[in-house]
Amino acid sequence: MKSQWPTVETQITIGKVLVVMLLLIYFIHAPLEFFHQVLQLLHVIYECFAFVVEEILHHSLHLSKFECQLIVFYSSWCLGLLSAYYFGRRLPDMIQAIKSDISTRYFNLKNHTIQLWTASSWPGKIRLLLIQLGLLMGTLVIVLT
């Protein structure tokens, strides 16, 4: 009669698959969670600022709570629209600067790598290639078994 329990090899394979899946989920979820926390903090700071401005308007100008809330709301909308306009005007320049920076860094890295490769001796080159091959094969063995 065949045992219903998985064998040790199957348990190790299932364990590896679960670990890889959990790491993948963590690396996807962690930045999103951090981004969510930053946005939540910014929202709390905005609410505190809006409350302080609202109270200053209420006590200094003797306006009603509703009028103060309207002033703060429409001021926030105007600031948001002006910020979006400014960001929209600056976005093409920012994208172009990022592209040129990335291409400059790529070419610098490429030139540096070529210089290191040409300056290396043959045993050093062979050793480097064998280390890279070992790392690649080790990774494939761990992932595929």
FENHUZI-V195317 format. One record per residue. N is the residue number from 0. RES is the residue in three letters. SS is DSSP state (alpha for helix, beta for strand, coil for the rest). BURIAL is # if it has 24 or more other ideal C-beta (glycine too) atoms within 12 Angstrom, else .. Layout:
n = [N & N]
res = [RES & RES]
ss = [SS & SS]
burial = [BURIAL & BURIAL]
//
This chain:
n = [0 & 1 & 2 & 3 & 4 & 5 & 6 & 7 & 8 & 9 & 10 & 11 & 12 & 13 & 14 & 15 & 16 & 17 & 18 & 19 & 20 & 21 & 22 & 23 & 24 & 25 & 26 & 27 & 28 & 29 & 30 & 31 & 32 & 33 & 34 & 35 & 36 & 37 & 38 & 39 & 40 & 41 & 42 & 43 & 44 & 45 & 46 & 47 & 48 & 49 & 50 & 51 & 52 & 53 & 54 & 55 & 56 & 57 & 58 & 59 & 60 & 61 & 62 & 63 & 64 & 65 & 66 & 67 & 68 & 69 & 70 & 71 & 72 & 73 & 74 & 75 & 76 & 77 & 78 & 79 & 80 & 81 & 82 & 83 & 84 & 85 & 86 & 87 & 88 & 89 & 90 & 91 & 92 & 93 & 94 & 95 & 96 & 97 & 98 & 99 & 100 & 101 & 102 & 103 & 104 & 105 & 106 & 107 & 108 & 109 & 110 & 111 & 112 & 113 & 114 & 115 & 116 & 117 & 118 & 119 & 120 & 121 & 122 & 123 & 124 & 125 & 126 & 127 & 128 & 129 & 130 & 131 & 132 & 133 & 134 & 135 & 136 & 137 & 138 & 139 & 140 & 141 & 142 & 143 & 144]
res = [MET & LYS & SER & GLN & TRP & PRO & THR & VAL & GLU & THR & GLN & ILE & THR & ILE & GLY & LYS & VAL & LEU & VAL & VAL & MET & LEU & LEU & LEU & ILE & TYR & PHE & ILE & HIS & ALA & PRO & LEU & GLU & PHE & PHE & HIS & GLN & VAL & LEU & GLN & LEU & LEU & HIS & VAL & ILE & TYR & GLU & CYS & PHE & ALA & PHE & VAL & VAL & GLU & GLU & ILE & LEU & HIS & HIS & SER & LEU & HIS & LEU & SER & LYS & PHE & GLU & CYS & GLN & LEU & ILE & VAL & PHE & TYR & SER & SER & TRP & CYS & LEU & GLY & LEU & LEU & SER & ALA & TYR & TYR & PHE & GLY & ARG & ARG & LEU & PRO & ASP & MET & ILE & GLN & ALA & ILE & LYS & SER & ASP & ILE & SER & THR & ARG & TYR & PHE & ASN & LEU & LYS & ASN & HIS & THR & ILE & GLN & LEU & TRP & THR & ALA & SER & SER & TRP & PRO & GLY & LYS & ILE & ARG & LEU & LEU & LEU & ILE & GLN & LEU & GLY & LEU & LEU & MET & GLY & THR & LEU & VAL & ILE & VAL & LEU & THR]
ss = [coil & coil & coil & coil & coil & coil & coil & alpha & alpha & alpha & alpha & alpha & alpha & alpha & alpha & alpha & alpha & alpha & alpha & alpha & alpha & alpha & alpha & alpha & alpha & alpha & alpha & alpha & alpha & alpha & alpha & alpha & alpha & alpha & alpha & alpha & alpha & alpha & alpha & alpha & alpha & alpha & alpha & alpha & alpha & alpha & alpha & alpha & alpha & alpha & alpha & alpha & alpha & alpha & alpha & alpha & alpha & alpha & alpha & alpha & coil & coil & coil & coil & alpha & alpha & alpha & alpha & alpha & alpha & alpha & alpha & alpha & alpha & alpha & alpha & alpha & alpha & alpha & alpha & alpha & alpha & alpha & alpha & alpha & alpha & alpha & alpha & alpha & alpha & alpha & alpha & alpha & alpha & alpha & alpha & alpha & alpha & alpha & alpha & alpha & alpha & alpha & alpha & alpha & alpha & alpha & alpha & alpha & alpha & alpha & alpha & alpha & alpha & alpha & alpha & alpha & alpha & alpha & coil & coil & alpha & alpha & alpha & alpha & alpha & alpha & alpha & alpha & alpha & alpha & alpha & alpha & alpha & alpha & alpha & alpha & alpha & alpha & alpha & alpha & alpha & alpha & alpha & coil]
burial = [. & . & . & . & . & . & . & . & . & . & . & . & . & . & . & . & . & . & . & . & . & . & . & . & . & . & . & . & . & . & . & . & . & . & . & . & . & . & . & . & . & . & . & . & . & . & . & . & . & # & . & . & # & # & . & . & # & . & . & . & . & . & . & . & . & . & . & # & . & . & . & # & . & . & . & . & . & . & . & . & . & . & . & . & . & . & . & . & . & . & . & . & . & . & . & . & . & . & . & . & . & . & . & . & . & . & . & . & . & . & . & . & . & . & . & . & . & . & . & . & . & . & . & . & . & . & . & . & . & . & . & . & . & . & . & . & . & . & . & . & . & . & . & . & .]
//
